[in-house]
Amino acid sequence: MTFQFGLSEQETSALMRREIKHSRFNMWRKRVKGSATKQAKLRTSAIDRFKCKRR
């Protein structure tokens, strides 16, 4: 989130908690809690974009 939007994990969680319904927040939190953001670590440092250039 920091790379794309400039928000930390804590700021993202606070934003989601504030902006969506409680049940939706719980579903979102359950989904993202177990996910690892490994794609950025696997990518070479030469690639600094978020989206594909073709989009």
DSSP file (Angstrom, degrees, kcal/mol; ACC not computed):
  #  RESIDUE AA STRUCTURE BP1 BP2  ACC     N-H-->O    O-->H-N    N-H-->O    O-->H-N    TCO  KAPPA ALPHA  PHI   PSI    X-CA   Y-CA   Z-CA
    1    1 A M     >>       0   0    0      0, 0.0     4,-2.8     0, 0.0     5,-1.2   0.000 360.0 360.0 360.0 -33.3    0.0    0.0    0.0
    2    2 A T  H  >5 +     0   0    0      4,-0.3     4,-0.8     3,-0.2     6,-0.1   0.919 360.0  48.4 -63.8 -41.8    2.8    2.4    0.7
    3    3 A F  H  45S+     0   0    0      2,-0.1    -1,-0.2     1,-0.1    47,-0.1   0.912 122.6  31.8 -64.6 -43.8    4.2    2.0   -2.8
    4    4 A Q  H  45S+     0   0    0      3,-0.1    -2,-0.2     1,-0.1    -1,-0.1   0.918 139.5  10.6 -83.5 -45.7    0.8    2.5   -4.6
    5    5 A F  H  <5S-     0   0    0     -4,-2.8    -3,-0.2     2,-0.2    -2,-0.1   0.541  92.2-116.6-116.5 -10.9   -1.0    4.9   -2.3
    6    6 A G  S  <<S+     0   0    0     -5,-1.2     2,-0.4    -4,-0.8    -4,-0.3   0.751  71.5 128.5  78.2  24.3    1.5    6.2    0.3
    7    7 A L        -     0   0    0     -6,-0.9    -1,-0.3     4,-0.0    -2,-0.2  -0.900  53.2-132.4-113.2 141.5   -0.3    4.6    3.3
    8    8 A S     >  -     0   0    0     -2,-0.4     4,-2.3    -7,-0.1     5,-0.2  -0.303  33.6-101.3 -78.9 173.1    1.1    2.4    5.9
    9    9 A E  H  > S+     0   0    0      1,-0.2     4,-2.3     2,-0.2     5,-0.2   0.899 124.2  49.3 -63.2 -40.6   -0.5   -0.8    7.0
   10   10 A Q  H  > S+     0   0    0      2,-0.2     4,-2.2     1,-0.2    -1,-0.2   0.895 111.5  48.7 -66.7 -40.3   -1.9    0.8   10.1
   11   11 A E  H  > S+     0   0    0      2,-0.2     4,-2.3     1,-0.2    -2,-0.2   0.881 111.0  51.1 -67.0 -37.6   -3.3    3.7    8.1
   12   12 A T  H  X S+     0   0    0     -4,-2.3     4,-2.6     2,-0.2     5,-0.2   0.923 110.5  48.3 -64.2 -44.9   -4.9    1.4    5.6
   13   13 A S  H  X S+     0   0    0     -4,-2.3     4,-2.5     1,-0.2    -2,-0.2   0.908 112.3  48.7 -62.6 -42.8   -6.6   -0.6    8.3
   14   14 A A  H  X S+     0   0    0     -4,-2.2     4,-1.9     2,-0.2    -1,-0.2   0.900 112.0  49.5 -64.6 -40.7   -7.9    2.6   10.0
   15   15 A L  H  X S+     0   0    0     -4,-2.3     4,-2.3     2,-0.2    -2,-0.2   0.931 112.7  46.2 -63.6 -46.4   -9.2    3.8    6.7
   16   16 A M  H  X S+     0   0    0     -4,-2.6     4,-1.9     1,-0.2    -2,-0.2   0.900 111.7  51.8 -64.4 -40.4  -11.0    0.6    5.9
   17   17 A R  H  < S+     0   0    0     -4,-2.5    -1,-0.2    -5,-0.2    -2,-0.2   0.877 115.4  42.5 -62.0 -37.2  -12.4    0.4    9.4
   18   18 A R  H  < S+     0   0    0     -4,-1.9    -2,-0.2    -5,-0.2    -1,-0.2   0.831 119.1  41.1 -78.5 -34.4  -13.8    3.9    9.0
   19   19 A E  H  < S+     0   0    0     -4,-2.3     2,-0.3    -5,-0.1    -2,-0.2   0.705 108.5  51.1 -96.1 -21.9  -15.1    3.7    5.5
   20   20 A I  S  < S-     0   0    0     -4,-1.9     5,-0.0    -5,-0.2     0, 0.0  -0.747  91.3 -84.3-117.7 166.1  -16.8    0.3    5.1
   21   21 A K     >  -     0   0    0     -2,-0.3     4,-2.6     1,-0.1     5,-0.2  -0.221  40.8-113.1 -63.8 155.5  -19.4   -1.6    7.1
   22   22 A H  H  > S+     0   0    0      1,-0.2     4,-2.3     2,-0.2     5,-0.2   0.892 116.5  49.0 -57.8 -44.4  -18.2   -3.6   10.1
   23   23 A S  H  > S+     0   0    0      1,-0.2     4,-2.0     2,-0.2    -1,-0.2   0.894 112.2  48.7 -66.2 -38.7  -19.0   -7.0    8.5
   24   24 A R  H  > S+     0   0    0      2,-0.2     4,-2.6     1,-0.2    -2,-0.2   0.882 109.6  52.9 -67.5 -37.9  -17.2   -6.0    5.3
   25   25 A F  H  X S+     0   0    0     -4,-2.6     4,-3.0     2,-0.2     5,-0.2   0.925 108.8  49.7 -61.5 -44.1  -14.2   -4.9    7.3
   26   26 A N  H  X S+     0   0    0     -4,-2.3     4,-2.2     1,-0.2    -2,-0.2   0.899 111.8  48.0 -62.2 -40.8  -14.1   -8.2    9.1
   27   27 A M  H  X S+     0   0    0     -4,-2.0     4,-1.8     2,-0.2    -1,-0.2   0.912 114.0  47.1 -64.9 -42.6  -14.3  -10.1    5.8
   28   28 A W  H  X S+     0   0    0     -4,-2.6     4,-2.7     2,-0.2     5,-0.3   0.923 112.3  49.5 -63.4 -45.5  -11.5   -7.9    4.3
   29   29 A R  H  X S+     0   0    0     -4,-3.0     4,-1.8     1,-0.2    -1,-0.2   0.889 109.9  50.7 -63.3 -40.6   -9.3   -8.3    7.4
   30   30 A K  H  X S+     0   0    0     -4,-2.2     4,-0.7    -5,-0.2    -1,-0.2   0.889 112.9  47.7 -63.6 -38.9   -9.7  -12.1    7.3
   31   31 A R  H  < S+     0   0    0     -4,-1.8     3,-0.3     1,-0.2     4,-0.3   0.925 118.1  37.8 -68.6 -46.1   -8.8  -12.1    3.6
   32   32 A V  H  < S+     0   0    0     -4,-2.7     3,-0.4     1,-0.2    -1,-0.2   0.666  99.4  77.4 -84.2 -15.4   -5.7   -9.9    3.9
   33   33 A K  H  < S+     0   0    0     -4,-1.8    -1,-0.2    -5,-0.3    -2,-0.1   0.889 102.9  35.9 -62.3 -39.8   -4.4  -11.2    7.2
   34   34 A G  S  < S+     0   0    0     -4,-0.7     2,-0.3    -3,-0.3    -1,-0.2   0.525  95.6 102.3 -92.2  -5.9   -3.0  -14.4    5.7
   35   35 A S        -     0   0    0     -3,-0.4     2,-0.4    -4,-0.3    -3,-0.0  -0.608  58.0-150.8 -86.0 137.9   -1.8  -12.9    2.4
   36   36 A A        -     0   0    0     -2,-0.3     2,-1.5     1,-0.0     3,-0.3  -0.867  12.2-137.8-105.2 138.1    1.9  -12.2    2.0
   37   37 A T        +     0   0    0     -2,-0.4     4,-0.3     1,-0.2     3,-0.1  -0.613  50.5 141.4 -93.9  76.9    3.1   -9.5   -0.3
   38   38 A K     >  +     0   0    0     -2,-1.5     4,-1.7     1,-0.2     3,-0.3   0.624  46.4  83.0 -93.8 -14.3    5.9  -11.4   -1.8
   39   39 A Q  H  > S+     0   0    0     -3,-0.3     4,-1.4     1,-0.2    -1,-0.2   0.895  90.7  50.5 -60.6 -42.2    5.6  -10.1   -5.4
   40   40 A A  H  4 S+     0   0    0      1,-0.2    -1,-0.2     2,-0.2    -2,-0.1   0.843 109.9  51.5 -65.0 -33.3    7.6   -6.9   -4.7
   41   41 A K  H  4 S+     0   0    0     -4,-0.3    -1,-0.2    -3,-0.3    -2,-0.2   0.823 110.0  48.8 -72.9 -30.8   10.4   -8.9   -3.1
   42   42 A L  H  < S+     0   0    0     -4,-1.7    -2,-0.2    -3,-0.1    -1,-0.2   0.746  95.5  90.1 -79.4 -23.8   10.6  -11.2   -6.1
   43   43 A R  S  < S-     0   0    0     -4,-1.4     2,-0.0    -5,-0.2    -3,-0.0  -0.402  84.9-109.3 -74.5 147.5   10.7   -8.3   -8.6
   44   44 A T    >   -     0   0    0      1,-0.1     3,-1.1    -2,-0.1    -1,-0.1  -0.353  25.3-115.9 -72.0 159.0   14.0   -6.9   -9.7
   45   45 A S  T 3  S+     0   0    0      1,-0.2    -1,-0.1    -4,-0.1    -2,-0.1   0.672 110.0  71.2 -71.4 -15.6   14.9   -3.4   -8.5
   46   46 A A  T 3  S+     0   0    0      1,-0.1     2,-0.8     2,-0.0    -1,-0.2   0.760  85.3  74.8 -70.9 -23.9   14.9   -2.1  -12.1
   47   47 A I    <   +     0   0    0     -3,-1.1    -1,-0.1     1,-0.1    -4,-0.0  -0.810  51.4 157.5 -93.3 111.9   11.1   -2.5  -12.2
   48   48 A D        +     0   0    0     -2,-0.8     2,-0.2     0, 0.0    -1,-0.1   0.112  38.0 102.8-121.9  21.5    9.5    0.4  -10.2
   49   49 A R        -     0   0    0      1,-0.1     3,-0.1     2,-0.0     4,-0.0  -0.634  56.0-151.2-102.5 162.9    6.0    0.5  -11.7
   50   50 A F  S    S+     0   0    0     -2,-0.2     2,-0.2     1,-0.1    -1,-0.1   0.833  77.5  39.7 -97.3 -42.5    2.8   -0.7  -10.2
   51   51 A K  S    S-     0   0    0      1,-0.1     2,-0.1     2,-0.0    -1,-0.1  -0.665  93.2 -90.9-109.0 162.4    0.8   -1.5  -13.3
   52   52 A C    >   -     0   0    0     -2,-0.2     3,-1.3     1,-0.1    -1,-0.1  -0.417  31.8-127.6 -65.8 143.6    1.6   -3.0  -16.7
   53   53 A K  T 3  S+     0   0    0      1,-0.3    -1,-0.1     2,-0.1    -2,-0.0   0.739 105.4  65.9 -66.4 -22.1    2.7   -0.4  -19.3
   54   54 A R  T 3         0   0    0      1,-0.2    -1,-0.3     0, 0.0    -2,-0.0   0.626 360.0 360.0 -76.6 -12.5    0.1   -1.9  -21.7
   55   55 A R    <         0   0    0     -3,-1.3    -1,-0.2     0, 0.0    -2,-0.1   0.479 360.0 360.0 -81.0 360.0   -2.9   -0.8  -19.5
